[in-house]
C-alpha cells in the first residue's frame, strides 16, 4: 500500500530531525509541512482543515492566511472582486506556482487579463 502524503511528511520529518537535532519535532514537522505545501502536496485531511479555517475567517484574513489552501479558497470566493484581485496582484508572484494558477484562473473566469 502506498504512503499517504501525511505518512511521507512524517518520514521526511524523521529524516530531517536526524540532521538537525536542535530543532523540536514540531518545528521540523512544520518546516516539512510548509515545504510540501509549497509544492502543492496535500493530504485529503488538509482540505477539511483549510475549509474549517476559511469559514472561520473574514475574507481579508483568508487572503492573508499562511495556509495556501485557505488563500486558494479566498481567491476563488465570489466575494473577492476586481479591485481586490488587482490589489493582490503584486504579491501573487511570491506564492507557489500552483496557487498562482488559481489566481490566473479566477482572472480568466471573470474575463480579465493579467
matplotlib code that plots the C-alpha trace (Angstrom):
import matplotlib.pyplot as plt

x = [0.0, 1.5, 2.2, -0.2, 1.2, 0.8, 3.0, 5.6, 5.6, 6.4, 9.1, 10.7, 10.4, 12.2, 15.0, 15.4, 15.2, 18.3, 20.2, 19.1, 18.5, 18.5, 15.0, 12.0, 9.9, 7.1, 9.3, 10.8, 7.3, 6.1, 9.0, 8.3, 4.6, 5.5, 7.9, 5.2, 2.6, 4.9, 5.0, 1.2, 1.4, -1.5, -3.3, -7.1, -7.5, -5.6, -8.5, -11.0, -8.8, -8.4, -12.1, -12.8, -10.2, -11.6, -15.1, -14.0, -12.2, -13.4, -12.4, -9.4, -8.0, -8.4, -6.5, -3.6, -3.6, -0.3, -2.3, -2.1, -5.3, -7.2, -5.7, -6.8, -10.4, -10.3, -9.1, -11.9, -14.5, -17.0, -16.8, -13.4, -14.0, -12.0, -10.4, -9.2, -7.8, -5.9, -4.7, -3.2, -1.6, 1.9, 2.0, 1.0, 4.5, 5.6, 3.2, 3.7, 3.2, 0.2, -1.5, -0.7, -2.6, -5.8, -5.3, -5.0, -7.9, -10.0, -9.0, -9.8, -13.2, -14.0, -12.9, -9.9, -6.4, -3.3]
y = [0.0, 3.4, 6.0, 8.9, 12.5, 12.6, 9.4, 11.0, 14.1, 12.1, 10.1, 13.3, 14.9, 12.0, 12.2, 16.0, 15.6, 13.4, 16.1, 18.9, 17.5, 21.0, 21.6, 20.2, 17.5, 20.0, 22.7, 20.2, 18.9, 22.4, 23.1, 19.8, 20.7, 24.1, 22.6, 20.1, 22.8, 24.9, 22.0, 21.6, 18.2, 17.9, 15.1, 14.9, 15.9, 19.1, 20.3, 19.8, 21.7, 24.5, 24.7, 25.0, 27.7, 29.5, 29.5, 30.9, 33.9, 37.0, 37.2, 39.6, 37.4, 34.4, 36.2, 36.9, 33.4, 31.4, 28.3, 28.2, 26.2, 28.9, 31.5, 29.4, 29.3, 33.1, 33.8, 31.6, 33.2, 35.4, 38.0, 38.9, 41.5, 43.1, 45.7, 43.2, 40.9, 43.9, 44.9, 41.5, 41.2, 42.4, 39.7, 36.8, 36.2, 35.4, 32.5, 28.9, 28.3, 26.1, 28.9, 31.4, 29.2, 29.6, 33.4, 33.4, 31.0, 33.4, 36.3, 34.4, 33.3, 37.0, 37.7, 39.7, 39.7, 39.5]
z = [0.0, -1.0, 1.6, 2.0, 1.9, 5.7, 6.0, 3.7, 5.8, 8.9, 7.2, 5.9, 9.4, 11.0, 8.3, 8.9, 12.6, 12.5, 10.5, 12.9, 16.3, 17.8, 16.4, 18.1, 16.3, 15.9, 14.4, 12.0, 11.1, 10.4, 8.1, 6.2, 6.0, 4.6, 2.0, 0.9, 0.7, -1.4, -3.9, -3.7, -1.9, 0.5, 2.3, 1.9, 5.5, 4.9, 2.7, 5.6, 8.0, 5.4, 4.8, 8.5, 8.9, 5.8, 7.1, 10.4, 8.9, 7.2, 3.5, 4.0, 6.8, 4.5, 1.7, 4.2, 5.7, 5.8, 4.8, 1.0, 0.7, 2.7, 0.3, -2.7, -1.3, -0.8, -4.3, -5.7, -3.5, -5.3, -2.6, -4.0, -6.7, -9.4, -7.2, -4.6, -7.3, -8.7, -5.2, -4.5, -8.0, -6.9, -4.2, -6.4, -7.8, -4.2, -4.0, -5.2, -8.9, -8.3, -6.3, -9.0, -11.4, -9.3, -9.3, -13.1, -13.4, -11.4, -13.6, -16.7, -15.3, -14.8, -18.4, -17.1, -18.4, -16.4]

ax = plt.figure().add_subplot(projection="3d")
ax.plot(x, y, z, "-o")
ax.set_aspect("equal")
plt.show()
